[in-house]
Amino acid sequence: MLEVLPRVPCRTLLDKWVRCQRIEDVLEGLTCKFAEKNGRLPGERARHGLAWQAAQDTRPEKKTRAH
């Protein structure tokens, strides 16, 4: 039996793809800065931290309600 996937608006998929691209770009810059500062590429732990930082830096602003 074929599994039916839920329909996701194209705009949502595009937004996620764009954010992933932005994260990759920021991560590349952070990795270069790390390598210049430390004279080596980051290890696994540092890569994880840089990836987290890149994700935080590219998060969209929170939408708040005006009361």
N, CA, C and O atoms as CSV, one atom per row, in Angstrom:
chain,resi,resn,atom,element,x,y,z
A,1,MET,N,N,0.837,-1.172,0.000
A,1,MET,CA,C,0.000,0.000,0.000
A,1,MET,C,C,0.885,1.238,0.000
A,1,MET,O,O,1.885,1.287,0.717
A,2,LEU,N,N,0.532,2.221,-0.785
A,2,LEU,CA,C,1.299,3.456,-0.873
A,2,LEU,C,C,1.015,4.351,0.320
A,2,LEU,O,O,-0.127,4.498,0.756
A,3,GLU,N,N,2.076,4.942,0.833
A,3,GLU,CA,C,1.923,5.869,1.951
A,3,GLU,C,C,1.646,7.260,1.396
A,3,GLU,O,O,2.329,7.712,0.477
A,4,VAL,N,N,0.669,7.925,1.938
A,4,VAL,CA,C,0.316,9.257,1.490
A,4,VAL,C,C,1.028,10.263,2.387
A,4,VAL,O,O,0.851,10.266,3.605
A,5,LEU,N,N,1.828,11.110,1.765
A,5,LEU,CA,C,2.547,12.123,2.524
A,5,LEU,C,C,1.664,13.346,2.708
A,5,LEU,O,O,0.904,13.700,1.807
A,6,PRO,N,N,1.753,13.995,3.862
A,6,PRO,CA,C,0.956,15.202,4.061
A,6,PRO,C,C,1.428,16.307,3.124
A,6,PRO,O,O,2.613,16.410,2.807
A,7,ARG,N,N,0.498,17.114,2.698
A,7,ARG,CA,C,0.844,18.216,1.800
A,7,ARG,C,C,1.439,19.348,2.612
A,7,ARG,O,O,0.858,19.801,3.598
A,8,VAL,N,N,2.587,19.790,2.190
A,8,VAL,CA,C,3.265,20.904,2.838
A,8,VAL,C,C,3.300,22.043,1.837
A,8,VAL,O,O,3.699,21.846,0.689
A,9,PRO,N,N,2.887,23.232,2.255
A,9,PRO,CA,C,2.926,24.356,1.321
A,9,PRO,C,C,4.334,24.572,0.776
A,9,PRO,O,O,5.316,24.468,1.512
A,10,CYS,N,N,4.424,24.867,-0.500
A,10,CYS,CA,C,5.727,25.081,-1.141
A,10,CYS,C,C,6.509,26.192,-0.452
A,10,CYS,O,O,7.733,26.124,-0.339
A,11,ARG,N,N,5.800,27.206,0.002
A,11,ARG,CA,C,6.476,28.331,0.664
A,11,ARG,C,C,7.232,27.862,1.901
A,11,ARG,O,O,8.343,28.323,2.161
A,12,THR,N,N,6.639,26.952,2.662
A,12,THR,CA,C,7.290,26.426,3.855
A,12,THR,C,C,8.556,25.671,3.480
A,12,THR,O,O,9.592,25.842,4.123
A,13,LEU,N,N,8.485,24.847,2.459
A,13,LEU,CA,C,9.669,24.100,2.018
A,13,LEU,C,C,10.750,25.049,1.518
A,13,LEU,O,O,11.932,24.842,1.796
A,14,LEU,N,N,10.364,26.079,0.791
A,14,LEU,CA,C,11.325,27.057,0.285
A,14,LEU,C,C,11.993,27.790,1.434
A,14,LEU,O,O,13.207,27.992,1.417
A,15,ASP,N,N,11.213,28.193,2.435
A,15,ASP,CA,C,11.774,28.893,3.588
A,15,ASP,C,C,12.788,28.021,4.326
A,15,ASP,O,O,13.842,28.503,4.740
A,16,LYS,N,N,12.464,26.732,4.490
A,16,LYS,CA,C,13.394,25.823,5.167
A,16,LYS,C,C,14.666,25.643,4.354
A,16,LYS,O,O,15.762,25.608,4.913
A,17,TRP,N,N,14.530,25.529,3.046
A,17,TRP,CA,C,15.704,25.354,2.183
A,17,TRP,C,C,16.588,26.591,2.250
A,17,TRP,O,O,17.810,26.481,2.346
A,18,VAL,N,N,15.972,27.770,2.200
A,18,VAL,CA,C,16.736,29.020,2.254
A,18,VAL,C,C,17.470,29.122,3.579
A,18,VAL,O,O,18.634,29.521,3.606
A,19,ARG,N,N,16.813,28.768,4.681
A,19,ARG,CA,C,17.470,28.835,5.982
A,19,ARG,C,C,18.644,27.865,6.054
A,19,ARG,O,O,19.694,28.200,6.602
A,20,CYS,N,N,18.472,26.671,5.508
A,20,CYS,CA,C,19.574,25.703,5.489
A,20,CYS,C,C,20.768,26.260,4.716
A,20,CYS,O,O,21.915,26.094,5.131
A,21,GLN,N,N,20.497,26.913,3.606
A,21,GLN,CA,C,21.580,27.514,2.828
A,21,GLN,C,C,22.271,28.612,3.621
A,21,GLN,O,O,23.497,28.718,3.598
A,22,ARG,N,N,21.490,29.431,4.323
A,22,ARG,CA,C,22.072,30.499,5.142
A,22,ARG,C,C,22.929,29.921,6.262
A,22,ARG,O,O,24.005,30.442,6.555
A,23,ILE,N,N,22.452,28.842,6.892
A,23,ILE,CA,C,23.223,28.200,7.957
A,23,ILE,C,C,24.552,27.697,7.402
A,23,ILE,O,O,25.597,27.885,8.025
A,24,GLU,N,N,24.517,27.059,6.236
A,24,GLU,CA,C,25.753,26.562,5.628
A,24,GLU,C,C,26.732,27.695,5.358
A,24,GLU,O,O,27.929,27.551,5.607
A,25,ASP,N,N,26.235,28.825,4.850
A,25,ASP,CA,C,27.100,29.971,4.559
A,25,ASP,C,C,27.728,30.533,5.833
A,25,ASP,O,O,28.925,30.816,5.868
A,26,VAL,N,N,26.917,30.691,6.873
A,26,VAL,CA,C,27.427,31.214,8.142
A,26,VAL,C,C,28.423,30.235,8.747
A,26,VAL,O,O,29.458,30.649,9.270
A,27,LEU,N,N,28.120,28.937,8.681
A,27,LEU,CA,C,29.010,27.913,9.234
A,27,LEU,C,C,30.366,27.930,8.532
A,27,LEU,O,O,31.406,27.775,9.173
A,28,GLU,N,N,30.349,28.118,7.231
A,28,GLU,CA,C,31.613,28.196,6.489
A,28,GLU,C,C,32.460,29.367,6.986
A,28,GLU,O,O,33.668,29.230,7.176
A,29,GLY,N,N,31.822,30.512,7.193
A,29,GLY,CA,C,32.544,31.683,7.694
A,29,GLY,C,C,33.085,31.457,9.093
A,29,GLY,O,O,34.224,31.821,9.385
A,30,LEU,N,N,32.275,30.855,9.964
A,30,LEU,CA,C,32.731,30.583,11.328
A,30,LEU,C,C,33.886,29.587,11.338
A,30,LEU,O,O,34.813,29.719,12.138
A,31,THR,N,N,33.835,28.598,10.457
A,31,THR,CA,C,34.910,27.609,10.367
A,31,THR,C,C,36.208,28.268,9.908
A,31,THR,O,O,37.279,27.959,10.430
A,32,CYS,N,N,36.118,29.173,8.935
A,32,CYS,CA,C,37.312,29.888,8.461
A,32,CYS,C,C,37.914,30.734,9.578
A,32,CYS,O,O,39.132,30.745,9.759
A,33,LYS,N,N,37.078,31.436,10.321
A,33,LYS,CA,C,37.568,32.259,11.438
A,33,LYS,C,C,38.243,31.389,12.489
A,33,LYS,O,O,39.286,31.757,13.030
A,34,PHE,N,N,37.646,30.230,12.779
A,34,PHE,CA,C,38.233,29.306,13.747
A,34,PHE,C,C,39.610,28.856,13.282
A,34,PHE,O,O,40.567,28.848,14.056
A,35,ALA,N,N,39.701,28.479,12.004
A,35,ALA,CA,C,40.966,27.977,11.463
A,35,ALA,C,C,42.039,29.064,11.480
A,35,ALA,O,O,43.198,28.789,11.791
A,36,GLU,N,N,41.656,30.297,11.146
A,36,GLU,CA,C,42.635,31.396,11.169
A,36,GLU,C,C,43.121,31.666,12.587
A,36,GLU,O,O,44.307,31.917,12.801
A,37,LYS,N,N,42.215,31.614,13.552
A,37,LYS,CA,C,42.560,31.913,14.939
A,37,LYS,C,C,43.390,30.796,15.577
A,37,LYS,O,O,44.321,31.067,16.335
A,38,ASN,N,N,43.051,29.539,15.267
A,38,ASN,CA,C,43.678,28.404,15.939
A,38,ASN,C,C,44.723,27.669,15.104
A,38,ASN,O,O,45.429,26.804,15.623
A,39,GLY,N,N,44.830,28.001,13.827
A,39,GLY,CA,C,45.818,27.355,12.974
A,39,GLY,C,C,45.483,25.914,12.616
A,39,GLY,O,O,46.354,25.164,12.174
A,40,ARG,N,N,44.245,25.529,12.802
A,40,ARG,CA,C,43.814,24.164,12.476
A,40,ARG,C,C,42.306,24.182,12.254
A,40,ARG,O,O,41.623,25.139,12.619
A,41,LEU,N,N,41.804,23.114,11.654
A,41,LEU,CA,C,40.361,22.978,11.495
A,41,LEU,C,C,39.742,22.545,12.821
A,41,LEU,O,O,40.410,21.900,13.629
A,42,PRO,N,N,38.486,22.886,13.055
A,42,PRO,CA,C,37.862,22.499,14.322
A,42,PRO,C,C,37.640,20.995,14.414
A,42,PRO,O,O,37.372,20.328,13.414
A,43,GLY,N,N,37.756,20.478,15.623
A,43,GLY,CA,C,37.465,19.073,15.878
A,43,GLY,C,C,35.960,18.858,15.944
A,43,GLY,O,O,35.177,19.770,15.679
A,44,GLU,N,N,35.570,17.648,16.297
A,44,GLU,CA,C,34.144,17.296,16.310
A,44,GLU,C,C,33.352,18.160,17.293
A,44,GLU,O,O,32.271,18.649,16.965
A,45,ARG,N,N,33.886,18.341,18.481
A,45,ARG,CA,C,33.180,19.142,19.489
A,45,ARG,C,C,33.049,20.598,19.056
A,45,ARG,O,O,31.989,21.205,19.206
A,46,ALA,N,N,34.125,21.151,18.521
A,46,ALA,CA,C,34.089,22.542,18.058
A,46,ALA,C,C,33.159,22.695,16.851
A,46,ALA,O,O,32.453,23.698,16.743
A,47,ARG,N,N,33.152,21.719,15.949
A,47,ARG,CA,C,32.242,21.775,14.791
A,47,ARG,C,C,30.791,21.794,15.244
A,47,ARG,O,O,29.965,22.519,14.688
A,48,HIS,N,N,30.488,20.997,16.251
A,48,HIS,CA,C,29.130,20.969,16.787
A,48,HIS,C,C,28.757,22.345,17.352
A,48,HIS,O,O,27.658,22.844,17.112
A,49,GLY,N,N,29.674,22.946,18.098
A,49,GLY,CA,C,29.430,24.269,18.657
A,49,GLY,C,C,29.280,25.332,17.584
A,49,GLY,O,O,28.432,26.217,17.701
A,50,LEU,N,N,30.090,25.256,16.546
A,50,LEU,CA,C,29.988,26.219,15.450
A,50,LEU,C,C,28.674,26.045,14.693
A,50,LEU,O,O,28.068,27.033,14.277
A,51,ALA,N,N,28.229,24.812,14.512
A,51,ALA,CA,C,26.962,24.556,13.832
A,51,ALA,C,C,25.803,25.114,14.656
A,51,ALA,O,O,24.867,25.688,14.099
A,52,TRP,N,N,25.858,24.949,15.973
A,52,TRP,CA,C,24.818,25.499,16.840
A,52,TRP,C,C,24.797,27.019,16.738
A,52,TRP,O,O,23.733,27.631,16.641
A,53,GLN,N,N,25.984,27.622,16.759
A,53,GLN,CA,C,26.086,29.077,16.664
A,53,GLN,C,C,25.533,29.574,15.330
A,53,GLN,O,O,24.830,30.583,15.292
A,54,ALA,N,N,25.840,28.882,14.245
A,54,ALA,CA,C,25.330,29.265,12.924
A,54,ALA,C,C,23.809,29.172,12.883
A,54,ALA,O,O,23.147,30.043,12.319
A,55,ALA,N,N,23.255,28.117,13.481
A,55,ALA,CA,C,21.801,27.968,13.506
A,55,ALA,C,C,21.157,29.088,14.320
A,55,ALA,O,O,20.118,29.619,13.927
A,56,GLN,N,N,21.763,29.451,15.448
A,56,GLN,CA,C,21.213,30.528,16.270
A,56,GLN,C,C,21.295,31.876,15.550
A,56,GLN,O,O,20.373,32.688,15.629
A,57,ASP,N,N,22.402,32.101,14.851
A,57,ASP,CA,C,22.599,33.372,14.151
A,57,ASP,C,C,21.628,33.562,12.991
A,57,ASP,O,O,21.375,34.694,12.580
A,58,THR,N,N,21.086,32.481,12.464
A,58,THR,CA,C,20.206,32.588,11.298
A,58,THR,C,C,18.734,32.389,11.654
A,58,THR,O,O,17.889,32.319,10.762
A,59,ARG,N,N,18.420,32.300,12.934
A,59,ARG,CA,C,17.016,32.118,13.332
A,59,ARG,C,C,16.207,33.359,13.001
A,59,ARG,O,O,16.682,34.480,13.181
A,60,PRO,N,N,14.997,33.168,12.521
A,60,PRO,CA,C,14.151,34.333,12.275
A,60,PRO,C,C,13.718,34.963,13.598
A,60,PRO,O,O,13.674,34.295,14.631
A,61,GLU,N,N,13.403,36.247,13.552
A,61,GLU,CA,C,12.942,36.937,14.749
A,61,GLU,C,C,11.615,36.339,15.203
A,61,GLU,O,O,10.806,35.898,14.386
A,62,LYS,N,N,11.407,36.330,16.507
A,62,LYS,CA,C,10.144,35.825,17.033
A,62,LYS,C,C,9.039,36.826,16.739
A,62,LYS,O,O,9.237,38.039,16.791
A,63,LYS,N,N,7.879,36.285,16.432
A,63,LYS,CA,C,6.712,37.116,16.194
A,63,LYS,C,C,6.003,37.324,17.531
A,63,LYS,O,O,5.604,36.360,18.184
A,64,THR,N,N,5.850,38.566,17.929
A,64,THR,CA,C,5.181,38.848,19.194
A,64,THR,C,C,3.855,39.547,18.937
A,64,THR,O,O,3.688,40.271,17.956
A,65,ARG,N,N,2.931,39.312,19.836
A,65,ARG,CA,C,1.632,39.945,19.714
A,65,ARG,C,C,1.659,41.268,20.462
A,65,ARG,O,O,2.225,41.363,21.551
A,66,ALA,N,N,1.046,42.285,19.876
A,66,ALA,CA,C,0.894,43.569,20.555
A,66,ALA,C,C,-0.362,43.517,21.410
A,66,ALA,O,O,-1.426,43.121,20.933
A,67,HIS,N,N,-0.244,43.908,22.648
A,67,HIS,CA,C,-1.412,43.882,23.543
A,67,HIS,C,C,-2.032,45.234,23.612
A,67,HIS,O,O,-3.027,45.421,24.312
